[in-house]
Each structure stands twice: as structure tokens, then as C-alpha cells.
Amino acid sequence: MIYGSARDWRDAARKKVLFFGMSGLGKTYVSNVLRDSGDWFHYSIDYRIGTRYMGEYITDNAKAEAMKVPFLRDLLLSDSIYIGSNISFENLTPVSAYLGKPGNPDLGGLEISEYRRRQEQFRLAEIHALLDTEYFIDRARRLYDYPHFICDTGGSICEWVDPEDPGDQVMSELSRQTLMVWIKGDEDHTAELIRRFDKAPKPMSYQAEFLTKVWDEYLTEHDCSSAEVNPDSFIRWTYARALAHRQPRYEAMARNWGITITADDVSKVRDARDFDELIERTLETNPKRA
């Protein structure tokens, strides 16, 4: 760890942190609080994925849908209209819309092989975006003269790493550059996340082995074929299982590579000073070798 004690953190002229954990527990909230202070550069992994690594996939998919409409097809072929995604830190819908949901195409689902293909595209994109962290740390200092840096990761970071392997490429690189901070929720937070997701299910990314397991289980339990799967029903059914699958992976990431703060503590952060004090307290009570 680049800051092994409260003193290391307190004395650091440049503070560099990476937040990880389930979506909805405060990663982007605290990132925005720090960014608004004026001294922190906010690097959003999901935004980087959508603009740098999956931008063409997203745009081409939108064009493919437009080509099905004769009026739009003629305009596209004559270069009379432009189609692009309006992705932003606050609106990452183009990425999730491209990922889609597997199941019955009449209900908006993707055939499972196409769904797996897009999942693999996302996996590679996220790994590349994570490994771009060093570049953006340098860019934030060199180009914009920001003293401090935040890497705001997506909930799926734990799917692509082996936190028990001291030689894991992604974990080694990220821990060399940043203080890795797990924002941990409790049972009440988990119940609230499930409630929110059930109300408004949205596409997720899954580890390939996990996806195969839950897909096969869903087909068996619901006695249906792939083409009969209700896409929203599947991702609702899968969500709690995905949370349970990810939890021990996050725990291992924090135990071996970083520190843990709670979602409740994050919700109390109102400014950069609050955050500094929270990290300092955490390192004071649980110092780790730098």
C-alpha cells in the first residue's frame, strides 16, 4: 500500500485513492464531493469504458437499429444524419443499454451467445480502463495540475481479478498507484440495493463462469428454453446471487490490497476534510505495511 499508516496519509502531498464496491453504496457520491472541492481529479472507469473502449460498439449498435427503419436508413447511407451516444458521468445508460439482457428478443432480450460476446467486450474494456489509471494520474498532474486523484470504479472490478494472487496484474498495478478503498455495505444496505434493483432492473456485467452457472440454474428452475427467458425476470433473479458472489471477492481485495470503510461513514462525508479524517482514522486503527 502506498499509505501504510495515518501519518503516511496525513503527510502525503499527493493523495491518490481508488474506490471499489457494489454500485449504489457511495463511490460516485464521495468522488463528486471530492471533485467539487477543486483539488481532486475524478477518473470514472465507467465513463472511460463508454467513451474510449466501447464507444464504437455502442454507436454501431444504435446505427444497426436505425438501419432497420427505411427512413433513417436512407439518411444514414447518404451521411445526412449523425448517430452517437450522449454519455456523461451522470448518464452511463448507453453502456448498460449496449450490454443488454439475455432472453426472449420479443421482450427486448439478446440471444445468449450475443450477450456473452458483449460481456466479453466489457470485460476487456474494463481491464484496459483500470490499467489506464497511471496515465490519468500523470495527466491530472501534468495537464491540469490537480494535487489529488480519485479512481471511481464500477461494481464489476472484482469479477476480473484474483485478489488472492499477489501477482495479479490489475491488482498489483492499481495498488502501486493508489490507496484501494472498499466501501462496504451491511445487510440493510444489501436489502435496499435489491429493493431498488427489483423496482428498476438494469443490465450488469458478470464473470463468465458465474453467468454460465446462473443461466443454467435459471433455465432448470423455470423449465424454459433460452428463447423463452424473460430478460427482466432473469436479471432480477440473478441480482441477489451476484451480490453474494461478489462480497467475498471485495473482502479479499480489501484484506490483501487495501482498506475498508463503511457506506454509513461515506454518507456522512460532506467535504474533502471529512474524507481526509475518515481515511486517517481508518489507517490509525488498522495500519498496514506500505
FIROZA-334417 format. One record per residue (C-alpha): x, y, z; residue number from 1; residue in one letter. Coordinates in Angstrom, 2 decimals, padded with zeros to 5 digits. Example, Ala and Ser with C-alpha at 12.3 -4.5 7.8 and 13.67 -1.06 7.14 Angstrom:
012.30/-004.50/007.80/1/A
013.67/-001.06/007.14/2/S
END
This chain:
000.00/000.00/000.00/1/M
001.25/003.48/-000.83/2/I
-000.01/004.81/002.51/3/Y
000.62/002.29/005.26/4/G
-000.23/004.50/008.23/5/S
-002.24/007.54/009.24/6/A
000.95/009.58/009.19/7/R
001.75/008.49/005.63/8/D
-001.69/009.67/004.56/9/W
-001.55/012.89/006.55/10/R
001.89/013.85/005.22/11/D
001.24/012.95/001.56/12/A
001.47/015.96/-000.75/13/A
-000.48/013.99/-003.36/14/R
-003.31/011.72/-002.27/15/K
-004.42/009.02/-004.72/16/K
-007.36/006.75/-003.94/17/V
-009.41/004.11/-005.73/18/L
-012.94/003.27/-004.60/19/F
-014.44/-000.17/-005.16/20/F
-017.60/-001.94/-004.05/21/G
-021.17/-002.51/-005.19/22/M
-022.87/000.20/-007.21/23/S
-025.18/002.28/-005.07/24/G
-023.08/002.42/-001.89/25/L
-021.43/005.80/-002.37/26/G
-018.42/005.51/-004.70/27/K
-019.60/008.19/-007.10/28/T
-021.15/010.26/-004.30/29/Y
-017.87/010.67/-002.43/30/V
-015.97/011.09/-005.73/31/S
-018.24/014.01/-006.61/32/N
-017.80/015.54/-003.15/33/V
-014.02/015.44/-003.56/34/L
-014.10/016.66/-007.16/35/R
-016.28/019.61/-006.15/36/D
-013.62/020.68/-003.64/37/S
-011.48/021.72/-006.61/38/G
-008.35/019.76/-005.64/39/D
-009.29/016.26/-006.79/40/W
-009.29/014.84/-010.33/41/F
-012.15/012.36/-010.83/42/H
-011.36/009.42/-013.13/43/Y
-014.52/007.42/-013.82/44/S
-013.84/003.89/-015.07/45/I
-017.36/003.50/-016.45/46/D
-017.08/006.78/-018.37/47/Y
-013.71/005.71/-019.80/48/R
-015.20/002.38/-020.87/49/I
-018.11/004.07/-022.64/50/G
-016.07/006.73/-024.41/51/T
-012.73/005.08/-025.18/52/R
-013.19/001.33/-025.30/53/Y
-016.83/000.67/-026.16/54/M
-017.81/003.87/-027.92/55/G
-017.76/002.32/-031.39/56/E
-019.69/-000.76/-030.24/57/Y
-022.38/001.46/-028.73/58/I
-022.64/003.72/-031.77/59/T
-022.61/000.85/-034.27/60/D
-025.38/-000.90/-032.33/61/N
-027.51/002.25/-032.48/62/A
-026.81/002.54/-036.21/63/K
-027.79/-001.10/-036.75/64/A
-031.15/-000.41/-035.13/65/E
-031.61/002.74/-037.20/66/A
-030.82/000.82/-040.39/67/M
-033.95/-001.26/-039.77/68/K
-036.06/001.86/-040.34/69/V
-036.18/002.74/-044.08/70/P
-036.40/006.49/-043.48/71/F
-033.37/006.51/-041.16/72/L
-031.50/004.00/-043.34/73/R
-031.60/006.35/-046.33/74/D
-030.39/009.27/-044.23/75/L
-027.54/007.24/-042.75/76/L
-026.39/005.91/-046.12/77/L
-026.29/009.44/-047.51/78/S
-024.43/010.75/-044.44/79/D
-027.34/013.10/-043.77/80/S
-027.64/012.32/-040.06/81/I
-025.22/011.54/-037.28/82/Y
-025.79/008.97/-034.53/83/I
-023.75/008.99/-031.33/84/G
-024.12/008.39/-027.61/85/S
-024.51/011.26/-025.16/86/N
-022.62/009.56/-022.34/87/I
-021.60/011.54/-019.25/88/S
-020.51/010.92/-015.65/89/F
-024.17/011.22/-014.64/90/E
-025.60/009.28/-017.59/91/N
-023.96/005.94/-018.35/92/L
-027.12/004.49/-019.90/93/T
-025.51/003.94/-023.35/94/P
-023.11/001.39/-021.81/95/V
-025.78/-000.58/-019.96/96/S
-028.14/-000.40/-022.95/97/A
-025.46/-001.95/-025.14/98/Y
-024.74/-004.72/-022.62/99/L
-028.42/-005.59/-022.68/100/G
-030.20/-008.52/-021.05/101/K
-030.34/-012.13/-022.24/102/P
-033.57/-013.80/-023.23/103/G
-036.62/-013.54/-025.44/104/N
-035.97/-011.00/-028.24/105/P
-039.68/-010.13/-028.34/106/D
-039.22/-008.82/-024.78/107/L
-036.06/-006.89/-025.61/108/G
-033.65/-009.74/-024.84/109/G
-030.44/-010.77/-026.57/110/L
-029.62/-014.26/-027.79/111/E
-027.30/-015.75/-025.16/112/I
-024.29/-016.08/-027.47/113/S
-024.55/-012.40/-028.44/114/E
-024.98/-011.50/-024.78/115/Y
-021.82/-013.42/-023.89/116/R
-019.94/-011.66/-026.70/117/R
-020.87/-008.25/-025.32/118/R
-019.98/-009.35/-021.81/119/Q
-016.51/-010.29/-023.00/120/E
-016.14/-006.95/-024.77/121/Q
-017.00/-005.23/-021.50/122/F
-014.54/-007.36/-019.51/123/R
-011.67/-006.41/-021.78/124/L
-012.76/-002.76/-021.82/125/A
-012.88/-002.55/-018.04/126/E
-009.45/-004.14/-017.61/127/I
-007.97/-001.68/-020.12/128/H
-009.68/001.26/-018.39/129/A
-008.36/000.14/-014.99/130/L
-004.85/-000.17/-016.35/131/L
-005.16/003.38/-017.72/132/D
-005.21/004.69/-014.14/133/T
-001.50/005.52/-014.10/134/E
-001.86/007.50/-017.32/135/Y
-004.69/009.57/-015.85/136/F
-002.80/010.15/-012.60/137/I
000.03/011.63/-014.65/138/D
-002.39/013.53/-016.90/139/R
-004.23/015.05/-013.92/140/A
-000.96/016.43/-012.54/141/R
000.84/017.32/-015.76/142/R
-002.05/018.81/-017.71/143/L
-004.41/020.15/-015.06/144/Y
-002.15/020.47/-012.01/145/D
-004.55/018.62/-009.69/146/Y
-002.80/017.66/-006.44/147/P
-005.10/014.71/-005.66/148/H
-006.68/011.86/-007.64/149/F
-009.75/009.60/-007.41/150/I
-010.34/006.43/-009.41/151/C
-014.07/005.66/-009.30/152/D
-014.50/002.02/-010.37/153/T
-017.54/000.04/-011.43/154/G
-019.08/-002.70/-009.31/155/G
-017.68/-005.42/-011.56/156/S
-013.97/-004.79/-010.88/157/I
-013.92/-007.84/-008.58/158/C
-015.04/-010.11/-011.43/159/E
-011.84/-009.75/-013.45/160/W
-009.15/-010.03/-010.77/161/V
-007.81/-012.72/-008.43/162/D
-007.42/-010.87/-005.12/163/P
-005.68/-013.86/-003.52/164/E
-002.92/-013.85/-006.15/165/D
-000.08/-011.49/-005.13/166/P
000.98/-011.40/-008.78/167/G
-002.40/-010.37/-010.21/168/D
-001.59/-007.78/-012.89/169/Q
-004.53/-005.46/-012.32/170/V
-004.42/-005.53/-008.53/171/M
-000.64/-005.09/-008.45/172/S
-000.78/-002.10/-010.76/173/E
-003.68/-000.39/-009.03/174/L
-002.27/-000.84/-005.52/175/S
001.08/000.51/-006.71/176/R
-000.63/003.69/-007.86/177/Q
-003.48/004.24/-005.37/178/T
-004.86/003.51/-001.93/179/L
-007.58/000.95/-002.65/180/M
-010.67/001.64/-000.55/181/V
-013.60/-000.78/-000.24/182/W
-016.92/000.91/000.52/183/I
-018.67/-001.87/002.41/184/K
-022.40/-002.16/002.97/185/G
-024.26/-004.11/005.64/186/D
-027.32/-006.36/005.42/187/E
-029.67/-003.37/005.40/188/D
-027.77/-001.81/002.51/189/H
-027.94/-005.09/000.61/190/T
-031.70/-005.33/001.15/191/A
-032.11/-001.75/-000.10/192/E
-029.97/-002.42/-003.19/193/L
-032.10/-005.47/-004.00/194/I
-035.31/-003.46/-003.49/195/R
-034.07/-000.71/-005.83/196/R
-032.95/-003.19/-008.45/197/F
-036.26/-005.06/-008.33/198/D
-038.04/-001.78/-008.97/199/K
-035.80/-000.77/-011.89/200/A
-033.63/-003.67/-013.14/201/P
-030.69/-002.67/-015.31/202/K
-028.03/-004.61/-017.23/203/P
-024.96/-005.83/-015.35/204/M
-021.68/-007.50/-016.22/205/S
-020.87/-010.94/-014.87/206/Y
-017.85/-013.20/-014.62/207/Q
-018.21/-015.76/-017.41/208/A
-018.23/-018.76/-015.07/209/E
-020.82/-017.16/-012.81/210/F
-023.04/-016.28/-015.79/211/L
-022.96/-019.86/-017.07/212/T
-023.87/-021.17/-013.61/213/K
-026.84/-018.84/-013.02/214/V
-028.09/-019.12/-016.61/215/W
-028.20/-022.92/-016.42/216/D
-029.83/-022.78/-012.98/217/E
-032.47/-020.33/-014.20/218/Y
-033.39/-022.48/-017.20/219/L
-033.72/-025.55/-014.98/220/T
-035.65/-023.86/-012.20/221/E
-038.07/-022.14/-014.58/222/H
-038.28/-025.08/-017.01/223/D
-037.77/-022.89/-020.07/224/C
-035.54/-022.55/-023.09/225/S
-033.12/-019.70/-023.71/226/S
-035.53/-018.09/-026.16/227/A
-038.32/-018.15/-023.56/228/E
-036.43/-016.36/-020.81/229/V
-037.96/-013.09/-019.65/230/N
-034.92/-010.76/-019.63/231/P
-036.04/-008.64/-016.67/232/D
-037.06/-011.71/-014.70/233/S
-033.62/-013.25/-015.22/234/F
-031.60/-010.24/-014.11/235/I
-033.89/-009.71/-011.09/236/R
-033.45/-013.37/-010.14/237/W
-029.69/-013.09/-010.62/238/T
-029.06/-009.83/-008.76/239/Y
-029.02/-011.10/-005.16/240/A
-026.88/-014.03/-006.26/241/R
-024.46/-011.61/-007.91/242/A
-024.19/-009.61/-004.67/243/L
-023.43/-012.78/-002.71/244/A
-020.89/-013.84/-005.35/245/H
-019.07/-010.50/-005.23/246/R
-018.99/-009.94/-001.48/247/Q
-016.14/-012.34/-000.62/248/P
-014.17/-011.07/-003.60/249/R
-014.43/-007.50/-002.36/250/Y
-013.43/-008.67/001.11/251/E
-010.31/-010.34/-000.26/252/A
-009.42/-007.25/-002.27/253/M
-009.61/-005.10/000.87/254/A
-007.83/-007.63/003.08/255/R
-004.91/-008.18/000.72/256/N
-004.65/-004.88/-001.14/257/W
-006.38/-002.03/000.67/258/G
-008.60/-000.79/003.47/259/I
-012.31/-000.86/004.32/260/T
-014.68/001.98/005.14/261/I
-018.44/001.66/005.56/262/T
-021.20/003.03/003.39/263/A
-022.63/004.71/006.51/264/D
-019.32/006.54/007.07/265/D
-019.24/007.60/003.43/266/V
-022.77/009.03/003.67/267/S
-021.52/011.39/006.40/268/K
-018.72/012.84/004.25/269/V
-019.61/016.42/003.34/270/R
-016.28/017.77/002.14/271/D
-012.64/016.84/001.47/272/A
-011.69/017.43/005.09/273/R
-014.27/014.88/006.28/274/D
-012.84/012.38/003.84/275/F
-009.23/013.01/004.90/276/D
-010.21/012.44/008.52/277/E
-012.11/009.25/007.67/278/L
-009.12/007.71/005.87/279/I
-006.77/008.87/008.63/280/E
-008.95/007.25/011.32/281/R
-009.16/004.03/009.31/282/T
-005.39/003.81/008.90/283/L
-004.90/004.75/012.57/284/E
-006.99/001.81/013.78/285/T
-005.85/-000.61/011.10/286/N
-002.35/000.32/009.85/287/P
-000.88/-001.76/007.05/288/K
002.64/-002.17/005.78/289/R
003.41/000.26/002.99/290/A
END
